């Protein structure tokens, strides 16, 4: 099974590079978007997550230069961002970073390589052009796909010899410390480490990751993504507020992170937390358990039995963490009413997408029903497409 990318996008990315820079790239690398099957906002709480890479990818065509200039281009815009390696290595000031726009994501990767031991002063610049079929703002981690594609490309052409876990760290630092989005390692781990046909069970404290077979095709199931077209932005204040609430709860409970709290302990300490902080913590504590339960069920009974856990996760995000929207809630409700065996919002929240685990023969019924419900409520028409568990970042050409 494959998405809309593949060889066509490889060719388009090469053609885009040649049109912008008037010569041919030395190679093309790619990294996938991701769907988080379950485990939302648990990553920066040192908890558990279960994402999988999807068969929609970001491609980067790249060639080294004979000077220290970096030029970054995208099929989504006409402007080419040009900086020097030394300037990126210095970190740039806040105003210059803000002026980079989307290019802060790939340039943050360069900066993070330097922070993690690469001697940027001795390395040449490069030209890179990106193209993608990962929707932007849909909660499918288009940013980690950009970071992952460039990280594996530079790791190869700069001969840095970073391993997979180190590349995850590079991309995570790029997003956290250069771009300023306070995310955990979920997105970057999926983009770099995922295996085809499987989800990736990640312990976000140790960084350990292991594949968990999903067996969707054998069960005649598919994951339908329902992009509500309500765009979200991780660097916005609401996401940071949720992270701050989790850190406040851990501090007041006297633990390193909410990973170290059981539900029984949280309930016993309820009087020490204000109502909002308690609910935020309850989502994290229960979501960690849902991830562990989902992994166990997948291994013992298969994907047909995880629907209740998916909806319990959505309900917790809606009521306790309060990161859902009317559009997301409607998509979950309609999908479940018209054939999905499980559905939940996925990603950081405040917009983005719902995933619906659906028998393949009911996909069209769910799509028609969701379209009708959105039209009836006067919402922007959603975009819907099926995704399949895919491989992580790699060289394509």
Backbone torsions as a table, in degrees:
resi	resn	phi	psi	omega
1	UNK	NA	145.8	179.8
2	UNK	-148.3	161.2	-179.3
3	UNK	-90.5	-149.2	-174.4
4	UNK	-91.7	-2.5	-175.2
5	UNK	-88.5	-115.8	177.9
6	UNK	75.3	-148.8	-172.4
7	UNK	-61.7	-33.1	179.5
8	UNK	-59.9	-44.7	-179.4
9	UNK	-71.5	-31.6	174.0
10	UNK	-59.6	-47.6	179.5
11	UNK	-63.6	-41.8	-179.5
12	UNK	-66.2	-36.2	179.0
13	UNK	-67.1	-42.2	177.1
14	UNK	-62.7	-44.3	179.9
15	UNK	-63.7	-37.5	178.0
16	UNK	-64.7	-41.6	176.4
17	UNK	-59.5	-47.8	-176.6
18	UNK	-65.1	-34.6	178.6
19	UNK	-69.7	-38.0	-177.6
20	UNK	-77.8	-41.9	-169.4
21	UNK	-110.8	-6.8	172.3
22	UNK	64.3	32.2	168.4
23	UNK	-158.7	176.1	-174.2
24	UNK	-95.2	145.9	177.2
25	UNK	-73.8	160.3	177.1
26	UNK	-85.6	-15.7	178.4
27	UNK	-173.8	167.8	177.3
28	UNK	-131.9	130.4	-179.9
29	UNK	-122.4	159.9	179.8
30	UNK	-144.8	160.0	171.8
31	UNK	-144.8	149.6	-174.1
32	UNK	-89.0	158.9	160.3
33	UNK	-72.3	-179.6	-179.6
34	UNK	-144.4	154.9	167.9
35	UNK	-114.9	136.3	174.2
36	UNK	-95.5	110.6	-177.9
37	UNK	-63.5	-41.8	175.5
38	UNK	-167.1	151.6	-179.1
39	UNK	108.1	70.7	-174.7
40	UNK	-102.6	129.3	-179.8
41	UNK	67.9	9.0	176.3
42	UNK	-83.3	-18.3	-173.3
43	UNK	-66.0	-46.3	-179.4
44	UNK	-78.7	-0.8	171.1
45	UNK	-100.1	18.3	178.0
46	UNK	59.8	32.4	-176.7
47	UNK	-101.6	-146.0	-174.4
48	UNK	-117.9	145.0	177.9
49	UNK	-140.2	161.1	-178.5
50	UNK	-142.1	70.9	177.7
51	UNK	-87.8	169.7	164.5
52	UNK	-141.2	148.3	175.7
53	UNK	-72.2	147.2	-179.0
54	UNK	-110.6	163.5	-177.7
55	UNK	-85.4	41.4	166.5
56	UNK	-127.6	132.4	-166.0
57	UNK	-136.1	158.7	169.4
58	UNK	-106.3	131.0	-178.4
59	UNK	-110.3	138.7	176.7
60	UNK	-125.7	117.8	174.1
61	UNK	-93.8	131.0	-170.4
62	UNK	-141.6	148.5	171.2
63	UNK	-145.8	140.5	175.5
64	UNK	-72.6	152.9	177.2
65	UNK	-108.1	172.5	177.9
66	UNK	-101.0	16.6	173.5
67	UNK	-135.5	-166.5	-176.8
68	UNK	-106.8	26.0	179.1
69	UNK	-88.6	139.0	171.8
70	UNK	-112.4	128.3	173.7
71	UNK	-121.3	127.7	-175.6
72	UNK	-120.6	128.7	-175.8
73	UNK	-133.7	154.6	178.6
74	UNK	-140.3	145.6	175.8
75	UNK	-65.6	-17.2	-178.2
76	UNK	-81.3	-8.2	-178.5
77	UNK	-153.5	166.4	-176.0
78	UNK	-93.1	-19.3	-174.1
79	UNK	-80.5	139.9	172.1
80	UNK	-104.9	123.9	178.0
81	UNK	-88.2	127.6	-177.3
82	UNK	-124.1	126.3	177.4
83	UNK	-142.8	171.9	176.4
84	UNK	-103.0	149.3	179.6
85	UNK	-55.4	-43.5	-177.8
86	UNK	-62.4	-36.3	179.7
87	UNK	-67.9	-41.0	177.3
88	UNK	-65.7	-41.5	-180.0
89	UNK	-59.2	-33.2	179.7
90	UNK	-72.9	-14.6	178.7
91	UNK	99.1	-18.6	-175.6
92	UNK	60.0	154.7	176.5
93	UNK	-85.2	171.6	-173.7
94	UNK	-58.3	-39.8	-178.8
95	UNK	-66.1	-42.2	179.8
96	UNK	-68.8	-37.0	176.7
97	UNK	-62.6	-45.4	-178.7
98	UNK	-61.3	-35.1	-178.5
99	UNK	-71.2	-15.1	-179.1
100	UNK	-69.8	-26.2	-176.5
101	UNK	62.9	-136.4	-177.4
102	UNK	-61.4	-26.0	-177.2
103	UNK	-67.1	-12.2	175.8
104	UNK	-61.1	-29.3	-179.0
105	UNK	-66.8	-54.7	177.9
106	UNK	-68.1	-37.9	180.0
107	UNK	-68.3	-29.4	173.8
108	UNK	-62.5	-31.9	176.6
109	UNK	-63.8	-44.3	177.7
110	UNK	-58.7	-49.5	179.6
111	UNK	-57.7	-43.8	-177.3
112	UNK	-68.2	-35.5	174.3
113	UNK	-55.6	-43.5	179.1
114	UNK	-64.4	-39.4	179.7
115	UNK	-67.8	-23.3	-177.1
116	UNK	-105.8	21.3	167.8
117	UNK	115.8	-11.9	178.5
118	UNK	-74.0	135.7	178.2
119	UNK	-85.3	89.0	-175.3
120	UNK	-65.3	-26.9	-178.3
121	UNK	-62.2	-25.1	-177.9
122	UNK	-99.5	10.3	-173.6
123	UNK	-111.9	146.9	179.2
124	UNK	-77.1	161.1	172.3
125	UNK	-76.5	-175.4	-177.7
126	UNK	-158.1	160.3	168.7
127	UNK	-107.8	137.5	177.8
128	UNK	-142.3	140.0	178.3
129	UNK	-128.3	131.0	-177.2
130	UNK	-109.8	144.7	168.2
131	UNK	-140.5	156.7	-170.6
132	UNK	-161.0	152.6	166.6
133	UNK	-120.1	19.6	170.9
134	UNK	-83.8	118.3	-178.5
135	UNK	-60.4	138.3	178.8
136	UNK	-86.6	134.3	177.3
137	UNK	78.3	10.9	-176.9
138	UNK	-98.0	4.5	-178.6
139	UNK	78.5	20.6	-178.7
140	UNK	-109.5	13.5	173.1
141	UNK	62.5	55.6	172.6
142	UNK	-62.2	-29.8	-179.2
143	UNK	-67.1	-45.1	179.1
144	UNK	-65.7	-29.5	177.2
145	UNK	-66.3	-41.1	175.6
146	UNK	-63.1	-48.4	-178.7
147	UNK	-60.2	-45.0	-177.5
148	UNK	-65.7	-41.8	-180.0
149	UNK	-61.8	-44.6	-179.5
150	UNK	-71.3	-37.1	-178.6
151	UNK	-60.7	-45.9	-179.4
152	UNK	-69.9	-32.2	177.8
153	UNK	-65.5	-50.6	-178.1
154	UNK	-68.2	-34.2	177.5
155	UNK	-59.1	-35.3	179.2
156	UNK	-79.6	-53.2	-171.7
157	UNK	-75.2	-28.4	174.7
158	UNK	-87.0	-3.6	177.4
159	UNK	54.3	52.6	-175.7
160	UNK	-87.8	-26.0	176.2
161	UNK	62.8	34.7	172.0
162	UNK	-76.2	142.4	176.1
163	UNK	-87.4	179.0	-174.7
164	UNK	-58.8	-44.6	-179.8
165	UNK	-63.7	-37.7	178.1
166	UNK	-68.0	-36.6	177.7
167	UNK	-67.0	-36.3	173.6
168	UNK	-58.8	-43.8	179.4
169	UNK	-62.6	-42.5	177.9
170	UNK	-56.9	-51.9	-176.0
171	UNK	-68.7	-35.9	178.2
172	UNK	-64.6	-44.4	178.8
173	UNK	-65.8	-36.1	177.3
174	UNK	-57.5	-47.0	-176.8
175	UNK	-73.4	-42.0	-177.8
176	UNK	-72.4	-54.4	-165.6
177	UNK	-96.1	-24.0	178.7
178	UNK	-97.0	-50.4	179.1
179	UNK	-76.4	-37.6	179.4
180	UNK	95.4	20.4	176.0
181	UNK	-96.3	118.3	-170.7
182	UNK	-81.7	60.7	-177.9
183	UNK	-94.5	169.2	172.8
184	UNK	-93.9	-158.5	-173.5
185	UNK	-94.0	2.1	-174.5
186	UNK	-55.1	-55.6	-171.8
187	UNK	-63.2	-46.3	-177.2
188	UNK	-68.1	-36.2	177.8
189	UNK	-63.0	-44.6	179.2
190	UNK	-63.1	-43.3	-177.5
191	UNK	-63.7	-32.6	-173.0
192	UNK	-101.4	-30.0	-168.2
193	UNK	-114.2	-7.0	-172.8
194	UNK	-64.9	155.7	176.4
195	UNK	-120.0	148.2	-178.5
196	UNK	-61.7	134.8	176.4
197	UNK	83.9	-1.6	-172.8
198	UNK	-132.0	153.5	165.7
199	UNK	-86.2	168.1	-177.9
200	UNK	-119.1	109.5	179.2
201	UNK	-84.1	114.2	-172.9
202	UNK	-118.0	129.6	168.9
203	UNK	-92.5	107.7	-172.2
204	UNK	-77.7	-4.4	171.8
205	UNK	-84.7	-50.3	-177.3
206	UNK	-87.8	-20.4	-174.3
207	UNK	83.4	-2.3	179.6
208	UNK	-64.6	138.4	-179.0
209	UNK	-138.4	137.9	177.8
210	UNK	-142.3	143.6	-179.0
211	UNK	-73.1	147.0	174.2
212	UNK	-128.4	112.8	-177.8
213	UNK	-60.3	136.4	179.3
214	UNK	-96.0	-33.9	177.2
215	UNK	61.4	36.0	-175.5
216	UNK	-64.8	-48.7	-176.3
217	UNK	-63.9	-39.6	179.6
218	UNK	-64.1	-26.4	179.4
219	UNK	-96.8	6.3	-176.4
220	UNK	55.6	41.2	177.6
221	UNK	-117.0	156.0	174.9
222	UNK	-143.2	158.6	173.9
223	UNK	-100.1	115.0	175.3
224	UNK	-94.3	122.8	174.0
225	UNK	-91.9	129.8	176.6
226	UNK	-114.6	99.1	180.0
227	UNK	-83.4	112.2	-174.5
228	UNK	-73.7	-10.5	-177.6
229	UNK	68.8	12.1	169.7
230	UNK	-91.9	102.8	-173.5
231	UNK	-73.2	145.1	176.4
232	UNK	-121.6	167.5	-177.4
233	UNK	-143.9	113.4	-175.1
234	UNK	-62.6	-28.3	-177.2
235	UNK	-80.2	1.5	-178.9
236	UNK	-76.8	167.6	-172.5
237	UNK	-67.7	-31.2	-175.9
238	UNK	-63.7	-41.6	178.8
239	UNK	-62.9	-46.0	179.7
240	UNK	-62.3	-35.6	178.0
241	UNK	-62.5	-40.0	179.8
242	UNK	-66.1	-41.6	178.5
243	UNK	-64.5	-41.9	179.7
244	UNK	-62.4	-38.0	178.8
245	UNK	-63.9	-39.5	178.7
246	UNK	-65.6	-43.0	179.1
247	UNK	-65.4	-38.0	177.5
248	UNK	-63.5	-42.9	179.8
249	UNK	-63.1	-44.2	179.5
250	UNK	-62.1	-41.4	-179.9
251	UNK	-63.4	-45.2	-178.4
252	UNK	-70.8	-24.5	177.1
253	UNK	-89.3	-4.7	176.1
254	UNK	73.5	31.8	179.7
255	UNK	-124.3	162.6	179.7
256	UNK	-64.7	-43.6	178.1
257	UNK	-155.7	169.4	-179.6
258	UNK	-68.7	-11.2	171.3
259	UNK	-56.3	-28.9	-173.5
260	UNK	-91.6	10.1	-176.3
261	UNK	-115.0	132.3	171.9
262	UNK	-90.6	163.1	178.8
263	UNK	-62.5	-38.5	179.3
264	UNK	-62.7	-42.7	177.8
265	UNK	-64.8	-40.3	-180.0
266	UNK	-63.9	-45.8	179.8
267	UNK	-62.6	-39.5	-179.9
268	UNK	-64.4	-29.0	-177.7
269	UNK	-99.6	15.4	-173.1
270	UNK	-55.9	-37.4	-175.7
271	UNK	-68.6	-16.9	-179.2
272	UNK	-84.6	-9.7	-178.2
273	UNK	-115.3	146.7	171.4
274	UNK	-71.1	164.4	-172.8
275	UNK	-58.8	-43.6	-178.5
276	UNK	-65.7	-46.5	-179.4
277	UNK	-62.4	-38.6	177.4
278	UNK	-60.9	-45.2	-178.7
279	UNK	-65.9	-39.8	177.5
280	UNK	-60.5	-45.1	-179.8
281	UNK	-65.8	-38.2	-179.0
282	UNK	-62.9	-38.0	177.0
283	UNK	-60.1	-47.1	-176.7
284	UNK	-63.1	-46.5	-177.6
285	UNK	-62.4	-45.4	-178.9
286	UNK	-74.0	-32.1	179.9
287	UNK	-68.0	-39.2	175.4
288	UNK	-57.4	-43.1	179.2
289	UNK	-66.8	-36.2	179.1
290	UNK	-64.8	-36.0	176.6
291	UNK	-62.9	-47.4	179.1
292	UNK	-61.0	-41.4	179.1
293	UNK	-65.7	-39.6	-179.2
294	UNK	-65.1	-42.7	177.5
295	UNK	-60.4	-43.5	-180.0
296	UNK	-63.4	-43.4	-178.6
297	UNK	-66.7	-42.4	178.4
298	UNK	-58.3	-41.6	-177.8
299	UNK	-73.4	-30.9	-174.8
300	UNK	-95.3	-36.8	-172.0
301	UNK	-127.9	-17.8	178.5
302	UNK	96.5	174.5	-172.2
303	UNK	-66.7	-21.2	-179.0
304	UNK	-64.6	-14.3	-173.7
305	UNK	-107.5	9.5	-175.5
306	UNK	-101.8	4.7	-175.0
307	UNK	-59.6	-44.1	-179.0
308	UNK	-63.4	-37.3	178.6
309	UNK	-66.2	-37.8	178.5
310	UNK	-63.5	-45.4	-178.9
311	UNK	-69.7	-35.8	176.5
312	UNK	-60.9	-37.2	176.6
313	UNK	-63.4	-45.1	179.6
314	UNK	-63.5	-43.0	-179.4
315	UNK	-60.5	-39.1	178.9
316	UNK	-67.2	-40.0	177.8
317	UNK	-68.1	-34.0	179.7
318	UNK	-71.8	-46.1	-169.7
319	UNK	-96.0	-40.5	-176.5
320	UNK	-92.8	-46.3	-178.0
321	UNK	-89.6	-19.6	175.0
322	UNK	53.3	56.2	178.9
323	UNK	-120.9	5.7	179.4
324	UNK	-87.9	176.8	176.7
325	UNK	-134.6	168.8	178.6
326	UNK	-59.9	-38.6	-179.0
327	UNK	-67.0	-43.6	178.2
328	UNK	-62.5	-44.8	-179.5
329	UNK	-62.6	-40.0	179.5
330	UNK	-65.6	-42.6	180.0
331	UNK	-61.2	-41.6	177.6
332	UNK	-63.5	-47.4	-177.2
333	UNK	-60.8	-47.4	-176.9
334	UNK	-69.3	-41.1	179.4
335	UNK	-58.8	-44.6	-179.5
336	UNK	-68.0	-35.9	-179.3
337	UNK	-70.4	-23.6	-172.3
338	UNK	-119.6	25.1	168.0
339	UNK	134.3	-23.0	179.9
340	UNK	-68.0	143.2	177.4
341	UNK	-93.3	-11.1	175.0
342	UNK	-160.5	147.1	178.6
343	UNK	-156.9	146.3	178.2
344	UNK	-162.9	155.1	169.5
345	UNK	-68.8	153.2	179.9
346	UNK	-132.5	146.4	-179.0
347	UNK	100.0	-169.8	-172.9
348	UNK	-70.4	-19.2	176.8
349	UNK	100.8	-175.0	-179.2
350	UNK	63.0	30.6	-176.2
351	UNK	133.4	-168.7	178.3
352	UNK	93.5	-139.0	-165.9
353	UNK	-125.0	158.4	169.0
354	UNK	-108.9	144.4	168.9
355	UNK	-110.1	137.8	-179.6
356	UNK	-125.2	115.7	176.8
357	UNK	-80.4	111.4	-164.5
358	UNK	-135.1	136.9	170.2
359	UNK	-55.8	138.9	-173.0
360	UNK	-58.8	-32.9	-176.9
361	UNK	-77.4	-6.1	178.9
362	UNK	-109.5	3.0	-178.7
363	UNK	-56.8	-48.9	-177.3
364	UNK	-62.6	-39.2	179.1
365	UNK	-62.1	-42.9	178.3
366	UNK	-64.8	-43.9	-179.2
367	UNK	-61.2	-47.1	179.9
368	UNK	-62.2	-40.4	-177.7
369	UNK	-68.2	-41.3	178.5
370	UNK	-66.2	-43.9	177.1
371	UNK	-55.5	-46.8	-178.9
372	UNK	-63.5	-42.3	-179.2
373	UNK	-66.3	-40.2	178.3
374	UNK	-64.8	-41.2	178.4
375	UNK	-63.7	-41.8	-179.8
376	UNK	-62.0	-35.1	-179.5
377	UNK	-88.0	-2.8	178.8
378	UNK	77.3	21.0	179.6
379	UNK	-87.1	156.2	173.5
380	UNK	-57.2	138.7	-178.9
381	UNK	-60.6	129.8	179.7
382	UNK	-76.3	160.3	169.4
383	UNK	-104.5	133.4	-177.0
384	UNK	-128.8	138.7	179.1
385	UNK	-158.2	153.1	179.1
386	UNK	-89.1	139.4	174.7
387	UNK	-123.1	153.7	179.3
388	UNK	-125.8	147.1	-179.9
389	UNK	-60.9	126.2	-171.3
390	UNK	-122.7	179.7	-179.8
391	UNK	-86.1	164.6	178.4
392	UNK	-81.1	-165.8	-174.0
393	UNK	-63.8	145.7	-178.1
394	UNK	-166.1	164.9	172.3
395	UNK	-75.8	137.2	-179.7
396	UNK	-104.7	-30.2	-175.8
397	UNK	-154.5	NA	NA
